Amino acid sequence: MENKRTMKETALKMVALWFASSTVFEIPYLSWTFYDPMKAAFELTNLQMGSLMTVYGVAALASRFPGGWLADMLPERILLTISLTITGILGLFLLFHPPYTMLLIIWALMGISAVLPMWAAIIKATRQLGDSNVQGRLFGILESGRSLVPMLYCFGVIALFNFALTKVGTEEKALNFGIVALCCLMFFSALLIWVAFKPEKREAASLKEQATVVKWSEIKFVLRLPGVWLLALIIFSSYLVYICLSFITPYTTEIYGASTSTAAVLATIRTYGIGIFGAMIAGFIADKAGSTTKVIAISFVLIAGLLMSFFLAPVDKGFLWLVIVLMLLVAFVVFIPRGIYFAVIDEIGIPIKYTGAAVGVASFIGYSPDMFAYAVVGNWLDRYPGISGFHHAFVFMAGVSLAGFVFAAMLYRHIKKKAADRKSVV
């Protein structure tokens, strides 16, 4: 009975983490699904669209490291609820279609609210759901759920957008309905977290008792680990390619004539649907292979090859199907490193109590592409109209993937060397 109860509690916590870690980023990354309607609604250029994400990226980057420190001090229940609630409230301000300057402020604030209390707490909470033997599948399941849940609600939001479009007549006005729905989902997720992570009475303690003081010596311990820095560079490479895939949405509309609704559905499948299988399969492969890092290294080579295959697609609207197939293949392989790279923390051998600090350090570097990638690619699209701008992006992403392979290979050798050194000592 106790086992069954524990399994149910673990499952509820994982579902809550699925909702929390996906809904909180929907408004900041609104352009991923509704690029053209958002651009029209707020009267923005491609560069300004990229600049919003750059401002968000700078704020998020500044929040990564203190977010790791915070996750080692306060309960995830408190941190995640605060993150979801504040980000949802900020999203509602978009209904007034504020000017560009105000949008920059809102995106900067969301960079703080969606990351500072959220990200490291999510990783730490996931790691605590199981032991070292199941870390790969735990993070694979987390990423799969973060794909399954938003795919379902995003299809609902797209349906609501299309329904609203028939009533209000313009995509700009219809976008408001989608924004409201996404904000409500954040508030629901906050409630779910509050319920799922409620401590039992016999285990409950005051906030002061639950908090722990993270010493600077402990942070320095994490900073001295070469494995953490290599992990950061792996995340950097994987995440940069992942976020640049969002530009396939305007690629399908501008170059191959896909409609806004079709592009939104494709974006949902690419961003979420593929991840359901890619991340989970990656997690189980990593656990079976006995090395998460080795699986990540191989996946980077495949990503680079698939990205260059876009150059083979004829520039003709009749070949939209081929672009869709290539997009889905790339997305599938991209989800392999993305789904399991945080499982490397256990492979490196970092103690549980340093998880937040390790996530903070790795994320500080790993997620820095938010700070520049959108503006760089957006600038290329403005400077090189047509397919040329997109080709610049594909070459850039392929090069980054190959760099990711180098970093993963270096980390794999580092882990093997450490294991060999331990054996020689014994």
N, C-alpha and C positions, 0 to 999 in steps of 0.2 A: 504493500500500500504506500509506504514511504517512498519507494523507488518510483512508483507511478506518479506520485504527487510531485516529486522532484523533476521528472521528465516534463510534466505539464507546465511547471513553473519555468523551466528552461525554455520550452517551446514558446511560451507567452512572451518571455523576455526577448527572444530572438525576433519574433514578429514585431514587437514594439520597436526594436532596433532597426528593423527593415523600414518601418514607417518613418521613424524619426530621421534616419540618415538619408532618406530620399526626399521627403517632402520639404525639409528645411532648405534645400538647394534649388527648388523649382522656380521660385521667383528670381533669385539672382541669375539663374541660367535660363531665363525665359526665352532668350533668343535661339536656344537650341531647337525648340519646337515651333515657335512663332516668330521666326526671324523677320520675314517680310511684313506681317501685320504690326509688329512692334516698331520696326523701322518707320513705317508709315504713320502709326499712331502718335509717335513722339517726334516725328519729322527729323530723323537723324540720317547722317551719312554712314557709309560702311566704317569709316575711320572713327566716327563718334560712337558707333555701336561697339567697336573694339575698345575704345577709350573707357566706356562704362565698365567693361570687364577688367581693364587694366587697373582702374581705381579700386574695384572690388578685390582684385588680386593683391594689390599693395596692402590693403587693409587686412585681408585674410592672411597674407604672409606675416605681417607684424603680429598677428594673433596666434600663429602656430606654436611658437615656442612657449609663451606664457600659458597657452591652452594646455600644453603637456604638463606644466607645473601645476596648473589648477586641477587637472584630472587626478593627480596624485594626492591632492589635498581634500577635495570635496566629493560627496556622493554623486554618482551619475544621474540619479533621480532629480536632484536639484539642478544640475548643470544643463541637462537635456531639456527639461521643462522650460527653463528660462530662455534658452536658445530658440526653441520653436515659437514661443509666445511673442517674443520681441520681433523676430523676423516676420512673423505673420502680420503683426501690426504695421511694420514698415511697408509690407507689400500692399496694404490697403491704401496707402498714400498715392499709389500709382493710378488709382481710379480718377484722380483729379488731373491727370495728364500734365504733370508739372514741367517747367522748362528744363532744358538740358543741364543747366548749372545745378538745379535742385536734384535732378536725376543722379548726377555725380555724387552728391552728398548722400542720397538714399543708398546707392550701391556701395559706397564706402562704409556706411553704418551696417549694411547687411554683411559686408565682409567680416566685420567684428562679431555681430550677433550670431551668424551662422557657423562660425569657426571657433572663436575663443572658448565658449562653453561646451561646444559640441564634439569636435572631431576626435581629439585624444580620448575623450570620455567614451566614445563609441568603440574605439579600438580596445581600450582597456576592459570595458564591459564584455566584449566578445571573447577576448583572450581568457577571461575568468570563467567562461562557460564550460571549459574542458581542459584536459591535460595536454602534455606535449605530443601525444600520439595522434591527436585529432585536430591540431592547429590548422593544417592545410584545409581540411574540409570545413572547419568552423568558419574560416574567413571566406572560403568558397561559397558556403551556404549564405553567409551574410551578403556577399556581393550578388549572388543569385536572387536572393529575396529583395535586395535593393533594386533589382531589375524587374522582377515579377510584379511587385506591388505597384511601382510607378507606371509600368506598362498598362496595367489594368485601369488605374485611375486616369492616366493620360488619354487613353482611348475615350473614356467618359468625358474628359474635359474637351477633347477635340469634337466629340459629338455635340456637346453643349455649345461650343463655338459655332459649329455649322448651323445648329438650330437657331442660335441668336442671330446669325448672319441673315437668315431668311426673315427675321422679324425687324431688325434694326437697319439692315441694308448695307452697312459698311463693315469691313474687317476691323477698322479702328475701334468702333463701338462694341463690336462682338468680342473683342479682346478683353473688355472689362469683365465679362461673365466668366471667362477663363481665369482671370486674376482672382476674382472673389472665390471661385471654387478651390483654387490652390491654397489660398490663405486659410480657408475653412479646414482643409485637410491638415494644415500645420497645427491648428488648434486641437483637432481630434487626436493627432499624434502626441501632443503634449499630455493630453488626458490619459492616453494609452500608456505612456511611459510612467506617469504618476501611479497608475494602478499596478503595472507589471513589476515595478521595482520597489513596491512598498515593503519595507522591512517588517518581519514578524515582531510582535510585541516583546517577546523574550530576547530578541536580538536588537531591538531598536535602541538607539542612543541619541543623545543630543548632538546637534551639528558640531559642537565643539569637540565632543568625544570622538566623532567619526573622522574629523579632520586630522590630517597628519602634516607635520612640518617637513618639507623637503629641504634638506641641507644643500648648501652650495657644493660641498664635497661630493655629494651623490650626483649632482649635475655634471661636475667635472669628470667623474668616473665614466659617465656616458659619452661625454665629449671626447674622451681619449680612446674610445673604441673605434678602430678603423672600419669594422663591419658596419657600424651605424652610418658612417659617411658614404660608404659604397652603396648601402641600401638607399640613402637619400638620393644618390645619383641615378639609381635604377628607377625609383619613383619618379624623379624628374623626367627621365626619358619616356617612361610609360605614360605619365600623365600629360605631357606635352602632346604626344601623338593622339591620345584620347580626346583632348579638348579641341584639337585642330580638326578632328573628324566632324565637328559641328558645322564646318564650312561646306560639307557635302550637301547640306540642305539648300543653300543658294546655288550650288553647282548643278543640282538636279533641276531647279526652276529656271535658272538663267541660260544654261547651256543645252539642256535636254527637254525643256518645256513642261516639266511637271507642274501641276496645279499646287496652290498653297496647301489645300487639304491633303493631297497626295504626299507632298513633301513633309507635312507634319506627321502623317502616319508612318512614313519611312523613317523619320527622325526618331519616333517613339520606338519602332522596332529595332533600329540601329543602336539607340542609346540604352534601351531596357530589355527588349525581347531577346536579343542575342545573348545578353549577359546572363539570362536565366540558365542557359546551358553552358556557355563558355566558362564562367567563373566556377560553377559547381564541378564540371568535368575537370577543370584545372586543379581544383582542390583535391579531388580523389587521386588524380594522376600524381600530384606532388607527394601525397602521403605514401602511395604505392612505390614511387620511384625512390623515395627516401631522401630527396633533395629538392626543395622548392626552387632553389637558385638555379639548378641545372635546367629545370623545365622553363623558367623565365628566360634564360639565355637562348635556348632553342627558339622560343616564341618570337624573340626580337628579330631573328634572321628571317623568319617567315613573314613578319609584318613588313619588313623592308621590301621583300620581293613582291608582295601583293600590292603595295602602294605604287610601285613602278609599273604595275600592269595597267593602271589607269591610262597610261600613255598609248596603250594598244587599242583602246576603245574609240571607234570612229565618231567624229563630231557630227552626229546626226540624231534627230529626235527619235528615229526608229530604233535606235540602240539604247534607249533608256533602260530597257530590261537588263542589258549587259552591265551597265553602270550599277544597277541595283544589286545584281549578283556579286559584283566585285566589292561593293560597299558592305554587303552582309558578310562576305568572307573576311574582309579586313577587320570588321567589327568583332567577329567571333574570336580571331586570334589576339586582337588587342585586349580582350577581356581576360586572357590567360594570365599575363603578368599583373594586370590591374586587380584581378580577383584574389591573388595570393601573395602579393609582395609583403604585406604586413605579417604573414606567417613566418617570414624570414627572421623576425625578431626572436622567435623561439629557437630557430636554427642557429642563430649567432650565439645563443646562450645567455640572453639578458634576463636577469631575475624579474619576477612579476612586479616587485616594488619600484623598479625603474622603468616600467612600461610607458608611463605617461611622459617621462623625460625623453625616452628614446623616440617615441612617436613625435614629440614636439620638435626635436632636432631634425629628424628625418623629414618631417613634413615641412619644416621651415624652408628647406632647400627643394624638396620634392615637388611642392605645389607652387613654387615661384613662377612657373610658366603662366599662371593666371595674370601675372603682373605685366607681361609683355606680348604673349603669343597672339592674342586677339587683335591688338593694335598692329602688330607686324603683318599678319595675314590680311587684315582689313585694309591696310595701306597698299599691299600688293594688289588687292582686288580693285582698288580705286585707281592705282597708277597703271596697271596693265589690264585694261578691260577685256572681257571675253575669257577664253580658256587659258590664256597665257598666265594670268594671275593665279589661277588654280594650279597650274603646272608648277609654278614656283613653290606653292604650298606642299605639293606631293613630294617634290625632291627634298625639301626641307625636312619633312616628316620621316622620309626614308633614311636620311642621314642621321637623324636623331635616334632612330631605331637601331642602327648599326652601332652607334655610341653606347646605347643601352646594352647591347650584346657584350661589348668590351667590359663594361662595369660589372655585369653579371658573371662573366667568366673570371674576372679578378676576385670577386667575392667568393665564388665557388672554390677557387684555389686557396683563398685565405681560410675558409672553413675547413677544408681538407687538411691544411697544414696544422691548424690548431688541434684537430682531432688526432693527427699523427703525433704531435708533441705530447698530448695527454697520454697516449698509449706508451710512448717511450719512457715517460716518467713513471708510469705504473710498472 
